[in-house]
Each structure stands twice: as structure tokens, then as C-alpha cells.
Amino acid sequence: MMIPEMPDGHVDRFDDQYENAVEPGVSHFLLASISCFSFDEDDLDAREVLDILLKCYDGSLLRETEEQVTDVFEQTNARARAIIEFQKDSIAGFANGA
């Protein structure tokens, strides 16, 4: 998989957006997106992919509720379950060459 190079000026714009993010979860999504550009092609391994997926998941949960996220919330919230299923399907599809 070829990991694209970060276009000129994007890091500065990222920093501005990250520092001024007020919407719940936005900082997590920004960190996940910048992480996609933070590795050489050979360095992006399962640990880094898990970190990116976790940032997306956490950002989505922050957008879902302002309450403390517990195991019960994650197990009973439809959005949390949908995110987990989507990520599982994405991983399975990638593993199978889809």
C-alpha cells in the first residue's frame, strides 16, 4: 500500500484546526487523519492501524455522548456497535484483498 506524502502547508493547517477544534471528537479525527501520513510505507503496521481506528472510534463516541463512556454504553449504544462492525468489516475486507 502506498502512503501519500503530506502536501505542502497541510501540517500548518492541521495544527491550526487541531488547536481550535471545539466540536466533540474533531481532534480525534484530525489525529487519525494526520497519522495516515506519519509513517513510511513499510512502517504502517497493525499497531499503527489499530491506533488510527481507535482514534476514529473515540472521536465518534465523543460525538455520540457527553457522558463518561463505559463498557455498558459501548455494548448497548447502536452507534458504537455500528462503528465496531464497520471497522471489523474493513479489516476483514483488507485482509482478504478487497
mmCIF file as gemmi writes it, N, C-alpha and C atoms, coordinates in Angstrom:
data_model
loop_
_atom_site.group_PDB
_atom_site.id
_atom_site.type_symbol
_atom_site.label_atom_id
_atom_site.label_alt_id
_atom_site.label_comp_id
_atom_site.label_asym_id
_atom_site.label_entity_id
_atom_site.label_seq_id
_atom_site.pdbx_PDB_ins_code
_atom_site.Cartn_x
_atom_site.Cartn_y
_atom_site.Cartn_z
_atom_site.occupancy
_atom_site.B_iso_or_equiv
_atom_site.pdbx_formal_charge
_atom_site.auth_seq_id
_atom_site.auth_asym_id
_atom_site.pdbx_PDB_model_num
ATOM 1 N N . MET Axp A 1 ? 0.851 -1.167 0 1 0 ? 1 A 1
ATOM 2 C CA . MET Axp A 1 ? 0 0 0 1 0 ? 1 A 1
ATOM 3 C C . MET Axp A 1 ? 0.897 1.229 0 1 0 ? 1 A 1
ATOM 4 N N . MET Axp A 2 ? 0.614 2.16 -0.872 1 0 ? 2 A 1
ATOM 5 C CA . MET Axp A 2 ? 1.376 3.401 -0.952 1 0 ? 2 A 1
ATOM 6 C C . MET Axp A 2 ? 0.739 4.442 -0.036 1 0 ? 2 A 1
ATOM 7 N N . ILE Axp A 3 ? 1.525 4.996 0.858 1 0 ? 3 A 1
ATOM 8 C CA . ILE Axp A 3 ? 1.038 6.03 1.759 1 0 ? 3 A 1
ATOM 9 C C . ILE Axp A 3 ? 1.402 7.375 1.144 1 0 ? 3 A 1
ATOM 10 N N . PRO Axp A 4 ? 0.409 8.236 0.923 1 0 ? 4 A 1
ATOM 11 C CA . PRO Axp A 4 ? 0.689 9.507 0.253 1 0 ? 4 A 1
ATOM 12 C C . PRO Axp A 4 ? 1.518 10.435 1.123 1 0 ? 4 A 1
ATOM 13 N N . GLU Axp A 5 ? 2.231 11.322 0.462 1 0 ? 5 A 1
ATOM 14 C CA . GLU Axp A 5 ? 3.016 12.322 1.172 1 0 ? 5 A 1
ATOM 15 C C . GLU Axp A 5 ? 2.109 13.496 1.524 1 0 ? 5 A 1
ATOM 16 N N . MET Axp A 6 ? 2.339 14.072 2.685 1 0 ? 6 A 1
ATOM 17 C CA . MET Axp A 6 ? 1.535 15.209 3.126 1 0 ? 6 A 1
ATOM 18 C C . MET Axp A 6 ? 1.831 16.408 2.221 1 0 ? 6 A 1
ATOM 19 N N . PRO Axp A 7 ? 0.806 16.973 1.574 1 0 ? 7 A 1
ATOM 20 C CA . PRO Axp A 7 ? 1.025 18.136 0.71 1 0 ? 7 A 1
ATOM 21 C C . PRO Axp A 7 ? 1.574 19.33 1.496 1 0 ? 7 A 1
ATOM 22 N N . ASP Axp A 8 ? 2.315 20.19 0.81 1 0 ? 8 A 1
ATOM 23 C CA . ASP Axp A 8 ? 2.891 21.379 1.437 1 0 ? 8 A 1
ATOM 24 C C . ASP Axp A 8 ? 1.81 22.221 2.108 1 0 ? 8 A 1
ATOM 25 N N . GLY Axp A 9 ? 2.112 22.7 3.293 1 0 ? 9 A 1
ATOM 26 C CA . GLY Axp A 9 ? 1.212 23.59 4.009 1 0 ? 9 A 1
ATOM 27 C C . GLY Axp A 9 ? 0.149 22.897 4.837 1 0 ? 9 A 1
ATOM 28 N N . HIS Axp A 10 ? -0.027 21.606 4.629 1 0 ? 10 A 1
ATOM 29 C CA . HIS Axp A 10 ? -1.089 20.907 5.356 1 0 ? 10 A 1
ATOM 30 C C . HIS Axp A 10 ? -0.797 20.751 6.847 1 0 ? 10 A 1
ATOM 31 N N . VAL Axp A 11 ? 0.467 20.613 7.193 1 0 ? 11 A 1
ATOM 32 C CA . VAL Axp A 11 ? 0.801 20.443 8.606 1 0 ? 11 A 1
ATOM 33 C C . VAL Axp A 11 ? 0.436 21.702 9.384 1 0 ? 11 A 1
ATOM 34 N N . ASP Axp A 12 ? 0.743 22.865 8.831 1 0 ? 12 A 1
ATOM 35 C CA . ASP Axp A 12 ? 0.384 24.121 9.497 1 0 ? 12 A 1
ATOM 36 C C . ASP Axp A 12 ? -1.125 24.262 9.611 1 0 ? 12 A 1
ATOM 37 N N . ARG Axp A 13 ? -1.84 23.927 8.554 1 0 ? 13 A 1
ATOM 38 C CA . ARG Axp A 13 ? -3.31 24 8.604 1 0 ? 13 A 1
ATOM 39 C C . ARG Axp A 13 ? -3.866 22.995 9.597 1 0 ? 13 A 1
ATOM 40 N N . PHE Axp A 14 ? -3.246 21.816 9.663 1 0 ? 14 A 1
ATOM 41 C CA . PHE Axp A 14 ? -3.655 20.818 10.644 1 0 ? 14 A 1
ATOM 42 C C . PHE Axp A 14 ? -3.502 21.368 12.054 1 0 ? 14 A 1
ATOM 43 N N . ASP Axp A 15 ? -2.333 21.94 12.338 1 0 ? 15 A 1
ATOM 44 C CA . ASP Axp A 15 ? -2.079 22.491 13.67 1 0 ? 15 A 1
ATOM 45 C C . ASP Axp A 15 ? -3.119 23.545 14.039 1 0 ? 15 A 1
ATOM 46 N N . ASP Axp A 16 ? -3.449 24.418 13.101 1 0 ? 16 A 1
ATOM 47 C CA . ASP Axp A 16 ? -4.462 25.45 13.363 1 0 ? 16 A 1
ATOM 48 C C . ASP Axp A 16 ? -5.815 24.825 13.679 1 0 ? 16 A 1
ATOM 49 N N . GLN Axp A 17 ? -6.226 23.857 12.872 1 0 ? 17 A 1
ATOM 50 C CA . GLN Axp A 17 ? -7.518 23.209 13.084 1 0 ? 17 A 1
ATOM 51 C C . GLN Axp A 17 ? -7.542 22.44 14.4 1 0 ? 17 A 1
ATOM 52 N N . TYR Axp A 18 ? -6.449 21.747 14.691 1 0 ? 18 A 1
ATOM 53 C CA . TYR Axp A 18 ? -6.376 20.956 15.916 1 0 ? 18 A 1
ATOM 54 C C . TYR Axp A 18 ? -6.466 21.849 17.147 1 0 ? 18 A 1
ATOM 55 N N . GLU Axp A 19 ? -5.72 22.93 17.143 1 0 ? 19 A 1
ATOM 56 C CA . GLU Axp A 19 ? -5.708 23.828 18.296 1 0 ? 19 A 1
ATOM 57 C C . GLU Axp A 19 ? -7.032 24.549 18.499 1 0 ? 19 A 1
ATOM 58 N N . ASN Axp A 20 ? -7.801 24.718 17.43 1 0 ? 20 A 1
ATOM 59 C CA . ASN Axp A 20 ? -9.061 25.458 17.511 1 0 ? 20 A 1
ATOM 60 C C . ASN Axp A 20 ? -10.296 24.566 17.439 1 0 ? 20 A 1
ATOM 61 N N . ALA Axp A 21 ? -10.104 23.262 17.523 1 0 ? 21 A 1
ATOM 62 C CA . ALA Axp A 21 ? -11.234 22.332 17.433 1 0 ? 21 A 1
ATOM 63 C C . ALA Axp A 21 ? -12.122 22.476 18.668 1 0 ? 21 A 1
ATOM 64 N N . VAL Axp A 22 ? -13.409 22.714 18.427 1 0 ? 22 A 1
ATOM 65 C CA . VAL Axp A 22 ? -14.345 22.84 19.539 1 0 ? 22 A 1
ATOM 66 C C . VAL Axp A 22 ? -15.435 21.773 19.491 1 0 ? 22 A 1
ATOM 67 N N . GLU Axp A 23 ? -15.699 21.236 18.326 1 0 ? 23 A 1
ATOM 68 C CA . GLU Axp A 23 ? -16.702 20.185 18.193 1 0 ? 23 A 1
ATOM 69 C C . GLU Axp A 23 ? -16.193 18.897 18.832 1 0 ? 23 A 1
ATOM 70 N N . PRO Axp A 24 ? -17.053 18.187 19.53 1 0 ? 24 A 1
ATOM 71 C CA . PRO Axp A 24 ? -16.625 16.922 20.15 1 0 ? 24 A 1
ATOM 72 C C . PRO Axp A 24 ? -16.093 15.938 19.109 1 0 ? 24 A 1
ATOM 73 N N . GLY Axp A 25 ? -14.952 15.363 19.396 1 0 ? 25 A 1
ATOM 74 C CA . GLY Axp A 25 ? -14.384 14.326 18.543 1 0 ? 25 A 1
ATOM 75 C C . GLY Axp A 25 ? -13.511 14.811 17.406 1 0 ? 25 A 1
ATOM 76 N N . VAL Axp A 26 ? -13.584 16.094 17.073 1 0 ? 26 A 1
ATOM 77 C CA . VAL Axp A 26 ? -12.841 16.597 15.912 1 0 ? 26 A 1
ATOM 78 C C . VAL Axp A 26 ? -11.338 16.389 16.083 1 0 ? 26 A 1
ATOM 79 N N . SER Axp A 27 ? -10.822 16.647 17.276 1 0 ? 27 A 1
ATOM 80 C CA . SER Axp A 27 ? -9.381 16.482 17.478 1 0 ? 27 A 1
ATOM 81 C C . SER Axp A 27 ? -8.962 15.026 17.254 1 0 ? 27 A 1
ATOM 82 N N . HIS Axp A 28 ? -9.813 14.086 17.637 1 0 ? 28 A 1
ATOM 83 C CA . HIS Axp A 28 ? -9.504 12.668 17.413 1 0 ? 28 A 1
ATOM 84 C C . HIS Axp A 28 ? -9.458 12.34 15.917 1 0 ? 28 A 1
ATOM 85 N N . PHE Axp A 29 ? -10.434 12.87 15.168 1 0 ? 29 A 1
ATOM 86 C CA . PHE Axp A 29 ? -10.45 12.618 13.722 1 0 ? 29 A 1
ATOM 87 C C . PHE Axp A 29 ? -9.247 13.259 13.041 1 0 ? 29 A 1
ATOM 88 N N . LEU Axp A 30 ? -8.869 14.456 13.496 1 0 ? 30 A 1
ATOM 89 C CA . LEU Axp A 30 ? -7.692 15.108 12.931 1 0 ? 30 A 1
ATOM 90 C C . LEU Axp A 30 ? -6.426 14.299 13.206 1 0 ? 30 A 1
ATOM 91 N N . LEU Axp A 31 ? -6.299 13.809 14.444 1 0 ? 31 A 1
ATOM 92 C CA . LEU Axp A 31 ? -5.132 12.991 14.774 1 0 ? 31 A 1
ATOM 93 C C . LEU Axp A 31 ? -5.106 11.707 13.95 1 0 ? 31 A 1
ATOM 94 N N . ALA Axp A 32 ? -6.264 11.101 13.759 1 0 ? 32 A 1
ATOM 95 C CA . ALA Axp A 32 ? -6.328 9.879 12.948 1 0 ? 32 A 1
ATOM 96 C C . ALA Axp A 32 ? -5.918 10.17 11.506 1 0 ? 32 A 1
ATOM 97 N N . SER Axp A 33 ? -6.402 11.278 10.959 1 0 ? 33 A 1
ATOM 98 C CA . SER Axp A 33 ? -6.089 11.582 9.564 1 0 ? 33 A 1
ATOM 99 C C . SER Axp A 33 ? -4.611 11.922 9.385 1 0 ? 33 A 1
ATOM 100 N N . ILE Axp A 34 ? -4.037 12.701 10.299 1 0 ? 34 A 1
ATOM 101 C CA . ILE Axp A 34 ? -2.617 13.041 10.169 1 0 ? 34 A 1
ATOM 102 C C . ILE Axp A 34 ? -1.757 11.803 10.378 1 0 ? 34 A 1
ATOM 103 N N . SER Axp A 35 ? -2.238 10.869 11.17 1 0 ? 35 A 1
ATOM 104 C CA . SER Axp A 35 ? -1.488 9.632 11.399 1 0 ? 35 A 1
ATOM 105 C C . SER Axp A 35 ? -1.32 8.831 10.116 1 0 ? 35 A 1
ATOM 106 N N . CYS Axp A 36 ? -2.25 8.967 9.218 1 0 ? 36 A 1
ATOM 107 C CA . CYS Axp A 36 ? -2.155 8.241 7.941 1 0 ? 36 A 1
ATOM 108 C C . CYS Axp A 36 ? -0.949 8.698 7.125 1 0 ? 36 A 1
ATOM 109 N N . PHE Axp A 37 ? -0.455 9.896 7.411 1 0 ? 37 A 1
ATOM 110 C CA . PHE Axp A 37 ? 0.692 10.428 6.683 1 0 ? 37 A 1
ATOM 111 C C . PHE Axp A 37 ? 1.981 10.354 7.489 1 0 ? 37 A 1
ATOM 112 N N . SER Axp A 38 ? 1.923 9.787 8.673 1 0 ? 38 A 1
ATOM 113 C CA . SER Axp A 38 ? 3.057 9.831 9.6 1 0 ? 38 A 1
ATOM 114 C C . SER Axp A 38 ? 4.006 8.652 9.476 1 0 ? 38 A 1
ATOM 115 N N . PHE Axp A 39 ? 3.744 7.749 8.583 1 0 ? 39 A 1
ATOM 116 C CA . PHE Axp A 39 ? 4.547 6.54 8.506 1 0 ? 39 A 1
ATOM 117 C C . PHE Axp A 39 ? 5.065 6.33 7.096 1 0 ? 39 A 1
ATOM 118 N N . ASP Axp A 40 ? 6.248 5.738 7.006 1 0 ? 40 A 1
ATOM 119 C CA . ASP Axp A 40 ? 6.715 5.256 5.718 1 0 ? 40 A 1
ATOM 120 C C . ASP Axp A 40 ? 5.896 4.023 5.378 1 0 ? 40 A 1
ATOM 121 N N . GLU Axp A 41 ? 5.858 3.674 4.128 1 0 ? 41 A 1
ATOM 122 C CA . GLU Axp A 41 ? 5.041 2.546 3.672 1 0 ? 41 A 1
ATOM 123 C C . GLU Axp A 41 ? 5.301 1.279 4.473 1 0 ? 41 A 1
ATOM 124 N N . ASP Axp A 42 ? 6.554 0.987 4.785 1 0 ? 42 A 1
ATOM 125 C CA . ASP Axp A 42 ? 6.895 -0.246 5.495 1 0 ? 42 A 1
ATOM 126 C C . ASP Axp A 42 ? 6.661 -0.158 6.997 1 0 ? 42 A 1
ATOM 127 N N . ASP Axp A 43 ? 6.444 1.047 7.52 1 0 ? 43 A 1
ATOM 128 C CA . ASP Axp A 43 ? 6.303 1.237 8.963 1 0 ? 43 A 1
ATOM 129 C C . ASP Axp A 43 ? 4.862 1.155 9.446 1 0 ? 43 A 1
ATOM 130 N N . LEU Axp A 44 ? 3.91 1.244 8.558 1 0 ? 44 A 1
ATOM 131 C CA . LEU Axp A 44 ? 2.5 1.214 8.956 1 0 ? 44 A 1
ATOM 132 C C . LEU Axp A 44 ? 2.107 -0.235 9.208 1 0 ? 44 A 1
ATOM 133 N N . ASP Axp A 45 ? 2.166 -0.62 10.48 1 0 ? 45 A 1
ATOM 134 C CA . ASP Axp A 45 ? 1.849 -1.998 10.823 1 0 ? 45 A 1
ATOM 135 C C . ASP Axp A 45 ? 0.534 -2.05 11.599 1 0 ? 45 A 1
ATOM 136 N N . ALA Axp A 46 ? 0.197 -3.214 12.054 1 0 ? 46 A 1
ATOM 137 C CA . ALA Axp A 46 ? -1.092 -3.423 12.73 1 0 ? 46 A 1
ATOM 138 C C . ALA Axp A 46 ? -1.258 -2.521 13.945 1 0 ? 46 A 1
ATOM 139 N N . ARG Axp A 47 ? -0.187 -2.27 14.659 1 0 ? 47 A 1
ATOM 140 C CA . ARG Axp A 47 ? -0.256 -1.423 15.858 1 0 ? 47 A 1
ATOM 141 C C . ARG Axp A 47 ? -0.674 0.01 15.49 1 0 ? 47 A 1
ATOM 142 N N . GLU Axp A 48 ? -0.097 0.541 14.417 1 0 ? 48 A 1
ATOM 143 C CA . GLU Axp A 48 ? -0.441 1.894 13.992 1 0 ? 48 A 1
ATOM 144 C C . GLU Axp A 48 ? -1.859 1.955 13.43 1 0 ? 48 A 1
ATOM 145 N N . VAL Axp A 49 ? -2.251 0.924 12.678 1 0 ? 49 A 1
ATOM 146 C CA . VAL Axp A 49 ? -3.615 0.881 12.14 1 0 ? 49 A 1
ATOM 147 C C . VAL Axp A 49 ? -4.618 0.832 13.289 1 0 ? 49 A 1
ATOM 148 N N . LEU Axp A 50 ? -4.344 0.024 14.3 1 0 ? 50 A 1
ATOM 149 C CA . LEU Axp A 50 ? -5.221 -0.042 15.467 1 0 ? 50 A 1
ATOM 150 C C . LEU Axp A 50 ? -5.33 1.323 16.139 1 0 ? 50 A 1
ATOM 151 N N . ASP Axp A 51 ? -4.22 2.032 16.251 1 0 ? 51 A 1
ATOM 152 C CA . ASP Axp A 51 ? -4.228 3.366 16.854 1 0 ? 51 A 1
ATOM 153 C C . ASP Axp A 51 ? -5.098 4.325 16.042 1 0 ? 51 A 1
ATOM 154 N N . ILE Axp A 52 ? -5.003 4.274 14.73 1 0 ? 52 A 1
ATOM 155 C CA . ILE Axp A 52 ? -5.828 5.138 13.866 1 0 ? 52 A 1
ATOM 156 C C . ILE Axp A 52 ? -7.308 4.79 14.033 1 0 ? 52 A 1
ATOM 157 N N . LEU Axp A 53 ? -7.623 3.499 14.006 1 0 ? 53 A 1
ATOM 158 C CA . LEU Axp A 53 ? -9.017 3.078 14.173 1 0 ? 53 A 1
ATOM 159 C C . LEU Axp A 53 ? -9.553 3.466 15.549 1 0 ? 53 A 1
ATOM 160 N N . LEU Axp A 54 ? -8.717 3.358 16.568 1 0 ? 54 A 1
ATOM 161 C CA . LEU Axp A 54 ? -9.135 3.722 17.925 1 0 ? 54 A 1
ATOM 162 C C . LEU Axp A 54 ? -9.416 5.222 18.028 1 0 ? 54 A 1
ATOM 163 N N . LYS Axp A 55 ? -8.583 6.038 17.396 1 0 ? 55 A 1
ATOM 164 C CA . LYS Axp A 55 ? -8.835 7.487 17.391 1 0 ? 55 A 1
ATOM 165 C C . LYS Axp A 55 ? -10.172 7.792 16.731 1 0 ? 55 A 1
ATOM 166 N N . CYS Axp A 56 ? -10.469 7.124 15.621 1 0 ? 56 A 1
ATOM 167 C CA . CYS Axp A 56 ? -11.755 7.331 14.941 1 0 ? 56 A 1
ATOM 168 C C . CYS Axp A 56 ? -12.916 6.883 15.83 1 0 ? 56 A 1
ATOM 169 N N . TYR Axp A 57 ? -12.753 5.748 16.465 1 0 ? 57 A 1
ATOM 170 C CA . TYR Axp A 57 ? -13.792 5.216 17.35 1 0 ? 57 A 1
ATOM 171 C C . TYR Axp A 57 ? -14.038 6.168 18.52 1 0 ? 57 A 1
ATOM 172 N N . ASP Axp A 58 ? -12.958 6.6 19.167 1 0 ? 58 A 1
ATOM 173 C CA . ASP Axp A 58 ? -13.097 7.521 20.295 1 0 ? 58 A 1
ATOM 174 C C . ASP Axp A 58 ? -13.737 8.836 19.868 1 0 ? 58 A 1
ATOM 175 N N . GLY Axp A 59 ? -13.328 9.347 18.713 1 0 ? 59 A 1
ATOM 176 C CA . GLY Axp A 59 ? -13.93 10.58 18.204 1 0 ? 59 A 1
ATOM 177 C C . GLY Axp A 59 ? -15.412 10.419 17.944 1 0 ? 59 A 1
ATOM 178 N N . SER Axp A 60 ? -15.791 9.287 17.403 1 0 ? 60 A 1
ATOM 179 C CA . SER Axp A 60 ? -17.211 9.024 17.141 1 0 ? 60 A 1
ATOM 180 C C . SER Axp A 60 ? -18.005 8.932 18.439 1 0 ? 60 A 1
ATOM 181 N N . LEU Axp A 61 ? -17.441 8.287 19.447 1 0 ? 61 A 1
ATOM 182 C CA . LEU Axp A 61 ? -18.143 8.184 20.735 1 0 ? 61 A 1
ATOM 183 C C . LEU Axp A 61 ? -18.292 9.544 21.392 1 0 ? 61 A 1
ATOM 184 N N . LEU Axp A 62 ? -17.273 10.389 21.271 1 0 ? 62 A 1
ATOM 185 C CA . LEU Axp A 62 ? -17.374 11.733 21.84 1 0 ? 62 A 1
ATOM 186 C C . LEU Axp A 62 ? -18.474 12.54 21.16 1 0 ? 62 A 1
ATOM 187 N N . ARG Axp A 63 ? -18.714 12.271 19.895 1 0 ? 63 A 1
ATOM 188 C CA . ARG Axp A 63 ? -19.791 12.958 19.174 1 0 ? 63 A 1
ATOM 189 C C . ARG Axp A 63 ? -21.157 12.388 19.564 1 0 ? 63 A 1
ATOM 190 N N . GLU Axp A 64 ? -21.156 11.173 20.057 1 0 ? 64 A 1
ATOM 191 C CA . GLU Axp A 64 ? -22.395 10.481 20.41 1 0 ? 64 A 1
ATOM 192 C C . GLU Axp A 64 ? -22.927 10.883 21.79 1 0 ? 64 A 1
ATOM 193 N N . THR Axp A 65 ? -22.025 11.126 22.731 1 0 ? 65 A 1
ATOM 194 C CA . THR Axp A 65 ? -22.454 11.41 24.098 1 0 ? 65 A 1
ATOM 195 C C . THR Axp A 65 ? -21.444 12.297 24.808 1 0 ? 65 A 1
ATOM 196 N N . GLU Axp A 66 ? -21.929 13.067 25.751 1 0 ? 66 A 1
ATOM 197 C CA . GLU Axp A 66 ? -21.038 13.852 26.603 1 0 ? 66 A 1
ATOM 198 C C . GLU Axp A 66 ? -20.793 13.129 27.926 1 0 ? 66 A 1
ATOM 199 N N . GLU Axp A 67 ? -21.494 12.029 28.128 1 0 ? 67 A 1
ATOM 200 C CA . GLU Axp A 67 ? -21.347 11.231 29.354 1 0 ? 67 A 1
ATOM 201 C C . GLU Axp A 67 ? -20.046 10.421 29.296 1 0 ? 67 A 1
ATOM 202 N N . GLN Axp A 68 ? -19.637 9.937 30.452 1 0 ? 68 A 1
ATOM 203 C CA . GLN Axp A 68 ? -18.492 9.036 30.517 1 0 ? 68 A 1
ATOM 204 C C . GLN Axp A 68 ? -18.83 7.76 29.745 1 0 ? 68 A 1
ATOM 205 N N . VAL Axp A 69 ? -17.969 7.361 28.853 1 0 ? 69 A 1
ATOM 206 C CA . VAL Axp A 69 ? -18.202 6.152 28.072 1 0 ? 69 A 1
ATOM 207 C C . VAL Axp A 69 ? -17.769 4.943 28.9 1 0 ? 69 A 1
ATOM 208 N N . THR Axp A 70 ? -18.714 4.037 29.097 1 0 ? 70 A 1
ATOM 209 C CA . THR Axp A 70 ? -18.455 2.823 29.87 1 0 ? 70 A 1
ATOM 210 C C . THR Axp A 70 ? -18.601 1.606 28.963 1 0 ? 70 A 1
ATOM 211 N N . ASP Axp A 71 ? -18.223 0.456 29.467 1 0 ? 71 A 1
ATOM 212 C CA . ASP Axp A 71 ? -18.402 -0.783 28.705 1 0 ? 71 A 1
ATOM 213 C C . ASP Axp A 71 ? -19.874 -1.01 28.381 1 0 ? 71 A 1
ATOM 214 N N . VAL Axp A 72 ? -20.75 -0.708 29.337 1 0 ? 72 A 1
ATOM 215 C CA . VAL Axp A 72 ? -22.192 -0.885 29.12 1 0 ? 72 A 1
ATOM 216 C C . VAL Axp A 72 ? -22.67 0.027 27.992 1 0 ? 72 A 1
ATOM 217 N N . PHE Axp A 73 ? -22.205 1.27 27.989 1 0 ? 73 A 1
ATOM 218 C CA . PHE Axp A 73 ? -22.578 2.198 26.924 1 0 ? 73 A 1
ATOM 219 C C . PHE Axp A 73 ? -22.14 1.642 25.577 1 0 ? 73 A 1
ATOM 220 N N . GLU Axp A 74 ? -20.893 1.199 25.499 1 0 ? 74 A 1
ATOM 221 C CA . GLU Axp A 74 ? -20.381 0.685 24.234 1 0 ? 74 A 1
ATOM 222 C C . GLU Axp A 74 ? -21.151 -0.544 23.754 1 0 ? 74 A 1
ATOM 223 N N . GLN Axp A 75 ? -21.567 -1.379 24.668 1 0 ? 75 A 1
ATOM 224 C CA . GLN Axp A 75 ? -22.274 -2.605 24.303 1 0 ? 75 A 1
ATOM 225 C C . GLN Axp A 75 ? -23.726 -2.357 23.93 1 0 ? 75 A 1
ATOM 226 N N . THR Axp A 76 ? -24.317 -1.284 24.451 1 0 ? 76 A 1
ATOM 227 C CA . THR Axp A 76 ? -25.747 -1.055 24.218 1 0 ? 76 A 1
ATOM 228 C C . THR Axp A 76 ? -26.039 0.081 23.257 1 0 ? 76 A 1
ATOM 229 N N . ASN Axp A 77 ? -25.063 0.886 22.912 1 0 ? 77 A 1
ATOM 230 C CA . ASN Axp A 77 ? -25.282 2.017 22.018 1 0 ? 77 A 1
ATOM 231 C C . ASN Axp A 77 ? -25.181 1.561 20.564 1 0 ? 77 A 1
ATOM 232 N N . ALA Axp A 78 ? -26.212 1.853 19.791 1 0 ? 78 A 1
ATOM 233 C CA . ALA Axp A 78 ? -26.264 1.398 18.399 1 0 ? 78 A 1
ATOM 234 C C . ALA Axp A 78 ? -25.121 1.978 17.564 1 0 ? 78 A 1
ATOM 235 N N . ARG Axp A 79 ? -24.788 3.24 17.787 1 0 ? 79 A 1
ATOM 236 C CA . ARG Axp A 79 ? -23.713 3.871 17.016 1 0 ? 79 A 1
ATOM 237 C C . ARG Axp A 79 ? -22.366 3.216 17.334 1 0 ? 79 A 1
ATOM 238 N N . ALA Axp A 80 ? -22.108 2.965 18.6 1 0 ? 80 A 1
ATOM 239 C CA . ALA Axp A 80 ? -20.854 2.316 18.981 1 0 ? 80 A 1
ATOM 240 C C . ALA Axp A 80 ? -20.749 0.939 18.336 1 0 ? 80 A 1
ATOM 241 N N . ARG Axp A 81 ? -21.829 0.175 18.368 1 0 ? 81 A 1
ATOM 242 C CA . ARG Axp A 81 ? -21.831 -1.159 17.757 1 0 ? 81 A 1
ATOM 243 C C . ARG Axp A 81 ? -21.626 -1.061 16.241 1 0 ? 81 A 1
ATOM 244 N N . ALA Axp A 82 ? -22.258 -0.072 15.608 1 0 ? 82 A 1
ATOM 245 C CA . ALA Axp A 82 ? -22.119 0.096 14.156 1 0 ? 82 A 1
ATOM 246 C C . ALA Axp A 82 ? -20.679 0.438 13.771 1 0 ? 82 A 1
ATOM 247 N N . ILE Axp A 83 ? -20.03 1.267 14.558 1 0 ? 83 A 1
ATOM 248 C CA . ILE Axp A 83 ? -18.64 1.628 14.289 1 0 ? 83 A 1
ATOM 249 C C . ILE Axp A 83 ? -17.75 0.395 14.39 1 0 ? 83 A 1
ATOM 250 N N . ILE Axp A 84 ? -17.943 -0.375 15.43 1 0 ? 84 A 1
ATOM 251 C CA . ILE Axp A 84 ? -17.142 -1.587 15.619 1 0 ? 84 A 1
ATOM 252 C C . ILE Axp A 84 ? -17.353 -2.545 14.459 1 0 ? 84 A 1
ATOM 253 N N . GLU Axp A 85 ? -18.594 -2.741 14.045 1 0 ? 85 A 1
ATOM 254 C CA . GLU Axp A 85 ? -18.871 -3.643 12.916 1 0 ? 85 A 1
ATOM 255 C C . GLU Axp A 85 ? -18.243 -3.129 11.628 1 0 ? 85 A 1
ATOM 256 N N . PHE Axp A 86 ? -18.322 -1.817 11.396 1 0 ? 86 A 1
ATOM 257 C CA . PHE Axp A 86 ? -17.718 -1.235 10.204 1 0 ? 86 A 1
ATOM 258 C C . PHE Axp A 86 ? -16.207 -1.456 10.206 1 0 ? 86 A 1
ATOM 259 N N . GLN Axp A 87 ? -15.58 -1.213 11.345 1 0 ? 87 A 1
ATOM 260 C CA . GLN Axp A 87 ? -14.132 -1.393 11.415 1 0 ? 87 A 1
ATOM 261 C C . GLN Axp A 87 ? -13.75 -2.863 11.247 1 0 ? 87 A 1
ATOM 262 N N . LYS Axp A 88 ? -14.51 -3.768 11.843 1 0 ? 88 A 1
ATOM 263 C CA . LYS Axp A 88 ? -14.241 -5.193 11.67 1 0 ? 88 A 1
ATOM 264 C C . LYS Axp A 88 ? -14.379 -5.598 10.206 1 0 ? 88 A 1
ATOM 265 N N . ASP Axp A 89 ? -15.437 -5.126 9.548 1 0 ? 89 A 1
ATOM 266 C CA . ASP Axp A 89 ? -15.641 -5.444 8.13 1 0 ? 89 A 1
ATOM 267 C C . ASP Axp A 89 ? -14.53 -4.856 7.267 1 0 ? 89 A 1
ATOM 268 N N . SER Axp A 90 ? -14.088 -3.647 7.609 1 0 ? 90 A 1
ATOM 269 C CA . SER Axp A 90 ? -12.994 -3.017 6.847 1 0 ? 90 A 1
ATOM 270 C C . SER Axp A 90 ? -11.703 -3.803 6.984 1 0 ? 90 A 1
ATOM 271 N N . ILE Axp A 91 ? -11.406 -4.234 8.189 1 0 ? 91 A 1
ATOM 272 C CA . ILE Axp A 91 ? -10.194 -5.025 8.433 1 0 ? 91 A 1
ATOM 273 C C . ILE Axp A 91 ? -10.282 -6.35 7.692 1 0 ? 91 A 1
ATOM 274 N N . ALA Axp A 92 ? -11.438 -7.009 7.776 1 0 ? 92 A 1
ATOM 275 C CA . ALA Axp A 92 ? -11.612 -8.304 7.095 1 0 ? 92 A 1
ATOM 276 C C . ALA Axp A 92 ? -11.492 -8.124 5.577 1 0 ? 92 A 1
ATOM 277 N N . GLY Axp A 93 ? -12.098 -7.077 5.055 1 0 ? 93 A 1
ATOM 278 C CA . GLY Axp A 93 ? -12.017 -6.816 3.617 1 0 ? 93 A 1
ATOM 279 C C . GLY Axp A 93 ? -10.586 -6.571 3.17 1 0 ? 93 A 1
ATOM 280 N N . PHE Axp A 94 ? -9.838 -5.79 3.954 1 0 ? 94 A 1
ATOM 281 C CA . PHE Axp A 94 ? -8.448 -5.528 3.603 1 0 ? 94 A 1
ATOM 282 C C . PHE Axp A 94 ? -7.62 -6.809 3.69 1 0 ? 94 A 1
ATOM 283 N N . ALA Axp A 95 ? -7.863 -7.594 4.727 1 0 ? 95 A 1
ATOM 284 C CA . ALA Axp A 95 ? -7.122 -8.842 4.91 1 0 ? 95 A 1
ATOM 285 C C . ALA Axp A 95 ? -7.391 -9.819 3.771 1 0 ? 95 A 1
ATOM 286 N N . ASN Axp A 96 ? -8.601 -9.746 3.203 1 0 ? 96 A 1
ATOM 287 C CA . ASN Axp A 96 ? -8.97 -10.638 2.101 1 0 ? 96 A 1
ATOM 288 C C . ASN Axp A 96 ? -8.688 -10.045 0.74 1 0 ? 96 A 1
ATOM 289 N N . GLY Axp A 97 ? -8.035 -8.879 0.716 1 0 ? 97 A 1
ATOM 290 C CA . GLY Axp A 97 ? -7.65 -8.267 -0.558 1 0 ? 97 A 1
ATOM 291 C C . GLY Axp A 97 ? -8.755 -7.519 -1.254 1 0 ? 97 A 1
ATOM 292 N N . ALA Axp A 98 ? -9.807 -7.19 -0.527 1 0 ? 98 A 1
ATOM 293 C CA . ALA Axp A 98 ? -10.918 -6.454 -1.155 1 0 ? 98 A 1
ATOM 294 C C . ALA Axp A 98 ? -10.59 -4.999 -1.337 1 0 ? 98 A 1
